Amino acid sequence: MQKQKFFLWALALTFLPLAQIPAVAESHALESVPIQRKCEFRSNMRKLWEDHVTWTRLYIISEFANLPDKESTANRLLQNQKDIGAAIAPFYGPNGGAQLTKLLTVHIEIAAKLLAAAESRDPDGVKKANEEWQANGNEIALFLAKANPRNWSETHMKIMMKSHLDLTAAEALAYLEGRYAESATLYDRVHLQALTMADMLSSGIIQQFPRFFR
């Protein structure tokens, strides 16, 4: 009788984990859903900002070398601003997305003026365009800070945008002056800075809107 009880007890222990496996697997699958959503969102935001600096780089080269693809490259760069605006629209509404697109489009338009003035060796034009560019960068920073004040302080956003503008301007100037190796190094720095910026933005949105990632 004692041996029979022990056998039944051992048998129950043997099959108990097997009975729990589907429930555990289902639990892990459910937990992985928000993680996957967050990872996809972060990856998509990084792709958008990588596109931003990549197509900016290509436009710099096309502009200064007067390549026949200059217009197509400019159009692709402008499309990127629409893509970034569309990426935040689910969180800040269509008006918020449109406003960011408009600010970023102006960002590109002023950059084109800055490049043209630099190429023409027009210091006054460079100075004026750079002042407009920095003011636009501050407008973008203020827009982001107002949209998500808890996670994106105005100070941090302004520092982020100034770093982006200064590195991009240095990259373009180095290329214009024939310092190609230095320009390539500066592009690498712009690229890394853009990824940091993308992570800052995606992290802020995830923290502000956790329900979108459950």
Secondary structure, DSSP 8 states (H G I E B T S, - for coil): -HHHHHHHHHHHHHHHHHHHHHHHHHHHHHHHHHHHHHHHHHHHHHHHHHHHHHHHHHHHHHHHHT-TTHHHHHHHHHHHHHHHHHHHHHHHHHHHHHHHHHHHHHHHHHHHHHHHHHHTT-HHHHHHHHHHHHHHHHHHHHHHHHHSTTTS-HHHHHHHHHHHHHHHHHHHHHHHTT-HHHHHHHHHHHHHHHHHHHHHHHHHHHHH-GGGG-
